[in-house]
Amino acid sequence: MPPALATLPHLNLRTFPAPDGPGTSLRQVIGRDTSPDLVVKSQQPGRVSLSLAPVPGCPLDLFTPFEVLGGYVAVADFFATEENGWGWVVADL
C-alpha cells in the first residue's frame, strides 16, 4: 500500500493593502492546518506548475517536485484560535 499523501500544512496568502495608494504593503505565506474547522466557499481546479526557492532557515528548493499531483485555488473560512491552532510565517514576499 502506498504511503498516504500529505496535504498539510495548508498555505494561505495574507495580504495587506498599501495605506497610501494602489498595491500591497505586506504579503506573507502562512502555513497552518485549517482542517479542523475549514468551510470551503468556492474552489477552482486547474493545471498548475510549481517552482520552489530557498527561504532563510528553510531550504525549500531542495524539495523540487518530480510531478505535480494536483492543485486548486480555494476561498474558504476558518478560525485561527487557541483551540484550532495558530499559523506560522513561511515566507515574506
Backbone torsions as a table, in degrees:
resi	resn	phi	psi	omega
1	MET	NA	130.8	-179.8
2	PRO	-69.6	154.7	178.0
3	PRO	-65.4	152.6	179.1
4	ALA	-64.6	142.9	178.5
5	LEU	-76.8	122.1	178.7
6	ALA	-78.5	122.7	-180.0
7	THR	-116.8	14.1	179.4
8	LEU	-123.4	151.5	3.4
9	PRO	-78.3	159.2	170.4
10	HIS	-76.2	146.4	177.3
11	LEU	-108.5	122.7	-179.1
12	ASN	-114.4	141.8	175.7
13	LEU	-98.5	117.6	178.0
14	ARG	-101.5	124.1	-175.4
15	THR	-131.3	132.4	174.8
16	PHE	-113.4	131.2	177.8
17	PRO	-68.4	151.3	175.9
18	ALA	-67.3	134.1	-177.0
19	PRO	-75.2	-17.3	-172.7
20	ASP	-115.5	20.7	178.6
21	GLY	153.2	-167.9	-179.2
22	PRO	-64.7	157.4	177.0
23	GLY	102.9	-168.2	-178.5
24	THR	-123.7	151.8	176.8
25	SER	-102.6	-19.1	-179.6
26	LEU	-151.9	132.0	173.4
27	ARG	-136.1	125.3	-179.5
28	GLN	-135.3	146.7	170.4
29	VAL	-95.7	123.3	-178.2
30	ILE	-112.3	129.9	176.0
31	GLY	-102.6	138.7	174.4
32	ARG	-171.9	160.9	174.8
33	ASP	-90.4	104.1	-179.3
34	THR	-92.0	-0.2	-172.4
35	SER	-63.1	-28.3	-177.3
36	PRO	-59.6	-30.0	-175.0
37	ASP	-140.8	20.3	-176.5
38	LEU	-67.6	131.1	174.4
39	VAL	-123.5	109.0	-178.7
40	VAL	-79.0	125.4	178.6
41	LYS	-90.2	-40.3	177.0
42	SER	-160.4	155.4	175.1
43	GLN	-149.7	149.0	-177.1
44	GLN	-130.0	108.8	176.1
45	PRO	-76.9	163.7	177.5
46	GLY	179.2	176.2	176.3
47	ARG	-74.1	138.7	-178.5
48	VAL	-133.2	157.7	169.0
49	SER	-133.4	162.6	-173.6
50	LEU	-139.9	132.1	175.6
51	SER	-130.4	125.1	-177.6
52	LEU	-109.2	140.8	177.4
53	ALA	-124.0	152.5	178.6
54	PRO	-67.8	144.9	176.3
55	VAL	-120.3	140.4	-180.0
56	PRO	-50.0	124.3	179.4
57	GLY	84.8	-3.8	-178.1
58	CYS	-149.1	98.2	-176.6
59	PRO	-77.9	70.7	-177.2
60	LEU	-58.4	-30.1	-176.4
61	ASP	-64.1	-16.4	178.4
62	LEU	-74.0	-14.2	-177.0
63	PHE	-108.2	35.4	179.0
64	THR	-58.0	126.3	-175.6
65	PRO	-73.1	150.7	173.3
66	PHE	-81.7	-33.0	-175.6
67	GLU	-151.4	136.2	174.7
68	VAL	-88.7	121.6	-176.6
69	LEU	-85.3	-23.7	179.9
70	GLY	174.5	163.4	177.9
71	GLY	-168.0	153.1	176.8
72	TYR	-162.2	161.9	173.7
73	VAL	-108.5	131.4	-179.0
74	ALA	-127.1	147.2	168.5
75	VAL	-107.5	122.4	-173.8
76	ALA	-148.4	159.3	175.0
77	ASP	-109.0	142.0	173.6
78	PHE	-156.9	162.9	-179.2
79	PHE	-108.3	132.2	172.2
80	ALA	-99.7	97.4	-176.2
81	THR	-136.8	169.1	175.7
82	GLU	-57.6	-41.2	-178.5
83	GLU	-65.2	-41.1	-175.6
84	ASN	-95.7	-6.8	178.7
85	GLY	91.9	154.0	-177.9
86	TRP	-106.2	159.3	177.0
87	GLY	-89.9	179.5	175.9
88	TRP	-140.5	151.8	-179.6
89	VAL	-77.1	118.0	176.5
90	VAL	-84.3	-42.6	-178.8
91	ALA	-158.4	146.3	168.7
92	ASP	-96.2	129.1	-178.1
93	LEU	-101.2	NA	NA
